[in-house]
């Protein structure tokens, strides 16, 4: 993959758009400069998961057990493969 050389340019943006981008930066952590690049490429940040949203926290908590069970199953399968191939 060839990376294109970036070039610094200067332009003016309406204050209302800058304020909107600053709010998005505060919610997402995505810098304003990156948001400008994304907009120039045709992308937009359309939604942000709420920090501290009880439903989201509960969903993540419920998945922890499933994730741990999956990790344990993978570990068991890897150990069986190592034993079968006599890898230690």
N, C-alpha and C positions, 0 to 999 in steps of 0.2 A: 504494500500500500504506500503510495507516494503522498506525503503531506504537502499541501500547498502552503506557500509562504504567506504569512499574515502581514498585513500592512496597516499601520495606524492611521486613522482618519479622524477628523473632527467635524461634528455637525450639531445642530440645535434640535432639541426635542421639546415638545410642549410640556409645560409644567405639570399638567394633569396626568400625562403619561408617565412622567418621572415619579410622581407621587404614587401612582398605581404600582409601578415597578418596585419602589421602595417598600411598599406594603407587602408585595409578593416576596421580596427579599427577607423581610422580617418573619414571614410565615414559613418559608421554605429553606432559607439559607442560600438560595441561588443568587449570586451577585448580579447587580444591574447590568454590568457589561456582558455577562453571559446571556442574560435575558434579551439584550439587544441583538446579540449574534443569533439566538434562536429565532427571534422575530424576523430577522433578515432572511433566514433560511426557510421561513414559512411555518415555524412551530410556535406553540403557545402553551403556557402552563395553565391548565384549565381547572384543576382542583388540587386541594392539599388536604391530607388526612389531619383531622384535628388532634392537636397534642392534648393528651389527657382525656380524650373521648372515652367514657366508660365502656361503650359497646366495643370499640376497637381494642381496648385493653383486655376485655373479657375474651374476645375472639382470639387474641394472641395467647392468652393464658390457657385457653382450651386446647390450642394446637401444640403446646409444649409437651404434653404427655405423648401425643402422636409422634412428634418429632423425635423424642427420646426413644420411643419404642422402635421407630424406623432405624435410628442409629444403632441400637442394640442388635436388631436383626441383620443389619449390614455387617457389623463386627463379627457376629456368629458365622455368617456366610463366608467372610474373608478368612476366618480361622479355619473353617472346614476346607476351603480351597487350598490354603497353605499346607494343611495336614495331608490332603490328597496329593498335592504336588511335591510334598516333602520339603517345603520352604519354611525356614524358621527365622 
